[in-house]
Amino acid sequence: MRRIVAVSILTVLVACGSLFAQAQVQRNPSEYHFFTVHIERIYAHRLGFVVVYRSGPHGMARSFIPADWFQEAGGRAEMIPMRAGTAWPSMTVFHHQGEFSHVRLRVRRDRNHVTWGVVPFTANIDEYFQGIEEVRLEF
């Protein structure tokens, strides 16, 4: 009998604790918001990466991410290599209080994957990497 009472009291305490924790989360909403898009192609370039993603049911858009954003821990960009058999590559853009914060690329580790490409040396796209302050997604 004592065991049943103890288990009942413990169950009520756990339920109340979870309700309290949920109320705390609702009072302190995150200041970060993010948008994730699937990467159709990612092209390596000497100045950074060109990311081509789907902007709608029939459209494509591209973003230019400078290589120097990846240089430091906690920088403006992060690349996470994924093994074979995991989810499709994606790009997540984070905003903090409405301002661009950072971008995270989840890409296949194997550069022979269909999503990887290389910008030809003859292509002159250097000016697209100049003066980039944020990543803006097009929808």
C-alpha positions as CSV (number, residue, x, y, z in Angstrom):
1,M,0.0,0.0,0.0
2,R,2.8,2.4,0.9
3,R,4.4,1.6,-2.4
4,I,1.3,2.6,-4.3
5,V,1.0,5.9,-2.5
6,A,4.7,6.6,-3.0
7,V,4.5,5.9,-6.7
8,S,1.3,8.0,-7.0
9,I,3.0,11.0,-5.3
10,L,6.1,10.6,-7.4
11,T,4.0,10.5,-10.6
12,V,2.2,13.7,-9.6
13,L,5.5,15.4,-8.8
14,V,6.9,14.5,-12.2
15,A,3.8,15.7,-14.0
16,C,3.9,19.0,-12.1
17,G,7.6,19.4,-12.8
18,S,7.1,18.9,-16.5
19,L,4.2,21.5,-16.5
20,F,6.5,24.0,-14.7
21,A,9.3,23.4,-17.2
22,Q,6.9,24.0,-20.1
23,A,5.7,27.2,-18.5
24,Q,9.3,28.4,-18.2
25,V,10.0,27.7,-21.9
26,Q,6.9,29.7,-22.9
27,R,8.0,32.7,-20.8
28,N,11.5,32.7,-22.3
29,P,11.1,32.3,-26.1
30,S,14.3,32.0,-28.1
31,E,15.8,35.1,-29.6
32,Y,17.0,33.0,-32.6
33,H,15.0,32.1,-35.6
34,F,16.2,29.9,-38.5
35,F,15.2,28.9,-42.0
36,T,16.4,25.6,-43.6
37,V,16.6,24.9,-47.3
38,H,17.8,21.8,-49.2
39,I,21.0,22.3,-51.2
40,E,20.6,21.3,-54.8
41,R,24.3,22.0,-55.6
42,I,27.2,23.5,-53.8
43,Y,30.2,24.7,-55.8
44,A,33.6,25.1,-54.3
45,H,35.4,28.3,-55.4
46,R,38.7,29.8,-54.2
47,L,36.9,32.7,-52.5
48,G,34.1,30.6,-50.9
49,F,31.1,28.5,-51.8
50,V,28.2,29.0,-54.2
51,V,25.1,27.3,-52.8
52,V,22.2,26.6,-55.1
53,Y,19.0,25.8,-53.4
54,R,15.3,25.4,-54.3
55,S,13.4,28.7,-53.8
56,G,10.0,27.4,-54.6
57,P,8.3,24.5,-56.4
58,H,9.9,25.4,-59.7
59,G,12.6,28.0,-58.9
60,M,16.2,28.0,-57.9
61,A,18.2,30.6,-56.1
62,R,21.9,30.9,-55.0
63,S,23.9,32.3,-52.2
64,F,27.5,33.2,-52.0
65,I,29.3,32.4,-48.8
66,P,32.8,33.8,-48.4
67,A,35.6,31.4,-47.3
68,D,36.8,33.7,-44.5
69,W,33.4,33.2,-42.7
70,F,34.5,29.6,-42.0
71,Q,38.0,30.5,-40.5
72,E,37.2,30.8,-36.8
73,A,35.2,28.9,-34.3
74,G,31.9,30.6,-33.7
75,G,32.3,32.5,-37.0
76,R,29.6,33.5,-39.4
77,A,29.6,30.1,-41.2
78,E,30.0,26.5,-40.2
79,M,30.3,23.4,-42.4
80,I,29.2,20.1,-41.0
81,P,30.3,17.1,-43.1
82,M,27.8,14.2,-43.3
83,R,28.5,10.6,-43.9
84,A,26.8,8.6,-46.7
85,G,23.3,7.4,-46.0
86,T,22.3,10.4,-43.9
87,A,19.8,13.2,-44.7
88,W,20.0,15.3,-47.8
89,P,22.5,18.3,-47.6
90,S,20.9,21.5,-46.3
91,M,21.7,25.2,-45.5
92,T,20.3,26.8,-42.3
93,V,20.3,30.5,-41.9
94,F,20.1,31.8,-38.3
95,H,18.8,35.2,-37.3
96,H,19.2,36.8,-33.8
97,Q,16.7,39.4,-32.9
98,G,15.8,39.9,-36.6
99,E,19.5,40.3,-37.7
100,F,21.6,37.8,-39.6
101,S,23.7,35.8,-37.2
102,H,25.3,32.8,-39.0
103,V,24.8,30.1,-41.6
104,R,25.3,26.4,-41.2
105,L,25.9,24.1,-44.2
106,R,25.3,20.3,-43.8
107,V,27.1,18.8,-46.8
108,R,28.2,15.3,-47.8
109,R,31.7,14.5,-46.8
110,D,32.4,12.7,-50.1
111,R,33.1,15.4,-52.7
112,N,32.0,13.0,-55.4
113,H,28.4,13.2,-54.3
114,V,26.0,14.7,-56.8
115,T,25.5,17.9,-54.8
116,W,29.2,18.9,-55.1
117,G,30.6,20.8,-58.0
118,V,33.5,23.1,-58.8
119,V,33.3,26.5,-60.4
120,P,35.4,26.4,-63.6
121,F,38.5,28.5,-63.6
122,T,37.3,30.5,-66.6
123,A,34.2,31.7,-64.7
124,N,34.6,35.3,-63.4
125,I,32.4,35.4,-60.3
126,D,34.9,37.1,-57.9
127,E,32.7,40.2,-57.6
128,Y,29.8,38.2,-56.1
129,F,32.0,37.4,-53.1
130,Q,32.8,41.1,-52.4
131,G,31.1,43.0,-49.6
132,I,28.8,40.2,-48.4
133,E,27.5,40.9,-44.9
134,E,24.7,38.4,-44.7
135,V,22.9,35.5,-46.4
136,R,19.4,36.4,-47.6
137,L,17.2,33.5,-48.7
138,E,14.9,34.0,-51.7
139,F,11.5,32.3,-51.7
